Amino acid sequence: MENKRKILIIEDNTDIQQLYKYAFEAGGYEVKASNNGLDGLNDAIEYKPDVILLDIMMPEMNGFEVLHAFTTNTSLSIPVIITSNLSQENDKQKALQAGASLYLVKSDYEGPDLVAKVDEFMKNFHPVASQPATQDTTSSYNPDDLNIY
């Protein structure tokens, strides 16, 4: 039996969530989806996905709050890819400085394109060996390698 990569999609827009879910399942991923930031944070801890897609503008907890809570309060080393409609450079920089591994603007990617981008990212992602949680335990990966900006 083949081991599927596990992805957690934290997205409050159900249409986008279903589009992503379908695309990633078709791409061979095991998918779990959360409708808001608070549920997503809890699901990340329980589900332990290989990668997380995180929206920014959500109820309960926005993506920046989820990212901050995840990177400062858990010892999990899971890459977080932001998918957002916020396309300003300062939003991208804020997310990357907060611990996101990659920042993608939703309108730039259809379902299969997003799966291909995540696949490409995961091929280059090298998690840091198990260590106590510190500011920078997410990866030794350089987002500039993908030339996404």
Kinemage of the C-alpha trace (Angstrom):
@kinemage 1
@onewidth
@group {chain A} dominant
@subgroup {mainchain}
@vectorlist {calphas} color= white
{ca met a 1} P 0.000 0.000 0.000
{ca glu a 2} L 1.338 3.380 -1.038
{ca asn a 3} L 1.911 6.040 1.618
{ca lys a 4} L 0.032 9.157 0.632
{ca arg a 5} L 1.210 12.575 1.680
{ca lys a 6} L -1.155 14.145 4.167
{ca ile a 7} L -2.294 17.729 3.658
{ca leu a 8} L -4.393 19.915 5.937
{ca ile a 9} L -6.348 22.655 4.176
{ca ile a 10} L -7.371 25.484 6.517
{ca glu a 11} L -9.810 27.549 4.446
{ca asp a 12} L -13.143 29.133 5.389
{ca asn a 13} L -14.487 29.476 1.827
{ca thr a 14} L -16.202 26.122 1.244
{ca asp a 15} L -16.059 26.419 -2.559
{ca ile a 16} L -12.292 26.961 -2.526
{ca gln a 17} L -11.886 24.300 0.165
{ca gln a 18} L -13.724 21.734 -1.994
{ca leu a 19} L -11.768 22.717 -5.110
{ca tyr a 20} L -8.482 22.241 -3.244
{ca lys a 21} L -9.699 19.011 -1.625
{ca tyr a 22} L -10.668 17.517 -4.988
{ca ala a 23} L -7.423 18.633 -6.670
{ca phe a 24} L -5.190 17.247 -3.925
{ca glu a 25} L -7.085 13.958 -3.706
{ca ala a 26} L -6.711 13.624 -7.491
{ca gly a 27} L -3.008 14.370 -6.988
{ca gly a 28} L -2.662 11.448 -4.587
{ca tyr a 29} L -2.884 13.249 -1.253
{ca glu a 30} L -4.841 12.273 1.845
{ca val a 31} L -6.803 15.447 2.655
{ca lys a 32} L -8.304 16.901 5.812
{ca ala a 33} L -10.024 20.285 5.747
{ca ser a 34} L -10.797 22.805 8.485
{ca asn a 35} L -13.267 25.676 8.186
{ca asn a 36} L -11.553 28.174 10.475
{ca gly a 37} L -8.245 28.944 12.098
{ca leu a 38} L -9.037 27.593 15.551
{ca asp a 39} L -10.220 24.226 14.220
{ca gly a 40} L -7.252 24.181 11.857
{ca leu a 41} L -4.768 24.633 14.672
{ca asn a 42} L -6.343 21.769 16.609
{ca asp a 43} L -6.514 19.582 13.484
{ca ala a 44} L -2.827 20.228 12.723
{ca ile a 45} L -1.841 18.959 16.153
{ca glu a 46} L -4.079 15.866 15.930
{ca tyr a 47} L -3.721 14.996 12.219
{ca lys a 48} L 0.028 15.773 11.900
{ca pro a 49} L -0.048 16.455 8.159
{ca asp a 50} L 3.028 16.573 5.946
{ca val a 51} L 2.076 20.071 4.795
{ca ile a 52} L -0.537 22.706 5.660
{ca leu a 53} L -2.306 25.102 3.281
{ca leu a 54} L -3.415 28.114 5.303
{ca asp a 55} L -5.696 30.972 4.329
{ca ile a 56} L -5.177 34.363 5.992
{ca met a 57} L -8.638 35.938 6.209
{ca met a 58} L -10.759 33.579 8.349
{ca pro a 59} L -13.109 33.646 11.335
{ca glu a 60} L -12.146 32.487 14.857
{ca met a 61} L -8.412 32.971 14.253
{ca asn a 62} L -6.924 34.530 11.137
{ca gly a 63} L -4.038 32.848 9.350
{ca phe a 64} L -1.395 35.075 10.939
{ca glu a 65} L -2.688 34.141 14.408
{ca val a 66} L -2.755 30.448 13.503
{ca leu a 67} L 0.770 30.625 12.121
{ca his a 68} L 2.038 32.418 15.229
{ca ala a 69} L 0.338 29.944 17.580
{ca phe a 70} L 1.563 26.973 15.568
{ca thr a 71} L 5.193 28.084 15.327
{ca thr a 72} L 5.520 29.267 18.928
{ca asn a 73} L 3.369 26.749 20.829
{ca thr a 74} L 3.991 23.396 19.170
{ca ser a 75} L 7.060 21.301 18.589
{ca leu a 76} L 5.734 20.061 15.237
{ca ser a 77} L 7.882 20.814 12.217
{ca ile a 78} L 5.290 20.983 9.449
{ca pro a 79} L 5.709 23.345 6.504
{ca val a 80} L 2.934 25.911 6.204
{ca ile a 81} L 2.060 27.272 2.779
{ca ile a 82} L -0.059 30.407 2.813
{ca thr a 83} L -2.743 30.623 0.119
{ca ser a 84} L -4.376 34.028 0.234
{ca asn a 85} L -5.995 36.750 -1.815
{ca leu a 86} L -3.773 39.273 -0.026
{ca ser a 87} L -1.166 40.069 -2.653
{ca gln a 88} L 0.688 42.978 -1.051
{ca glu a 89} L 4.405 42.442 -0.509
{ca asn a 90} L 4.112 43.412 3.177
{ca asp a 91} L 1.547 40.603 3.727
{ca lys a 92} L 3.913 38.116 2.079
{ca gln a 93} L 6.848 39.285 4.183
{ca lys a 94} L 4.794 39.234 7.391
{ca ala a 95} L 3.755 35.626 6.729
{ca leu a 96} L 7.256 34.454 5.815
{ca gln a 97} L 8.770 36.173 8.854
{ca ala a 98} L 6.117 34.530 11.045
{ca gly a 99} L 7.242 31.094 9.888
{ca ala a 100} L 5.390 30.342 6.658
{ca ser a 101} L 7.470 28.276 4.258
{ca leu a 102} L 5.841 29.665 1.120
{ca tyr a 103} L 3.293 32.353 0.199
{ca leu a 104} L 1.017 31.874 -2.802
{ca val a 105} L -1.664 34.222 -4.122
{ca lys a 106} L -4.845 32.210 -4.758
{ca ser a 107} L -5.683 33.854 -8.066
{ca asp a 108} L -2.336 32.726 -9.505
{ca tyr a 109} L -3.141 28.999 -9.156
{ca glu a 110} L -5.931 26.722 -10.320
{ca gly a 111} L -6.359 23.394 -8.493
{ca pro a 112} L -3.895 21.263 -10.532
{ca asp a 113} L -1.373 24.140 -10.664
{ca leu a 114} L -1.515 24.452 -6.892
{ca val a 115} L -0.953 20.708 -6.470
{ca ala a 116} L 2.053 20.915 -8.819
{ca lys a 117} L 3.481 23.868 -6.853
{ca val a 118} L 3.051 22.035 -3.532
{ca asp a 119} L 4.621 18.885 -5.038
{ca glu a 120} L 7.584 20.963 -6.235
{ca phe a 121} L 7.907 22.561 -2.805
{ca met a 122} L 7.757 19.203 -1.002
{ca lys a 123} L 10.510 17.747 -3.225
{ca asn a 124} L 12.820 20.531 -2.038
{ca phe a 125} L 11.685 20.645 1.591
{ca his a 126} L 14.083 19.189 4.124
{ca pro a 127} L 12.755 19.221 7.676
{ca val a 128} L 15.178 20.017 10.430
{ca ala a 129} L 16.006 17.028 12.630
{ca ser a 130} L 13.957 16.695 15.819
{ca gln a 131} L 14.936 19.403 18.251
{ca pro a 132} L 13.245 21.306 21.028
{ca ala a 133} L 10.991 24.023 19.581
{ca thr a 134} L 12.873 27.199 18.706
{ca gln a 135} L 12.178 30.173 16.530
{ca asp a 136} L 13.401 28.439 13.355
{ca thr a 137} L 12.707 24.701 13.283
{ca thr a 138} L 10.422 24.668 10.260
{ca ser a 139} L 12.946 23.863 7.541
{ca ser a 140} L 16.252 24.429 5.897
{ca tyr a 141} L 14.362 25.219 2.703
{ca asn a 142} L 14.822 28.533 0.926
{ca pro a 143} L 11.512 29.812 -0.578
{ca asp a 144} L 13.486 31.856 -3.114
{ca asp a 145} L 14.427 28.556 -4.816
{ca leu a 146} L 10.969 28.428 -6.420
{ca asn a 147} L 11.040 31.894 -7.996
{ca ile a 148} L 7.383 32.527 -7.104
{ca tyr a 149} L 7.451 36.302 -6.772
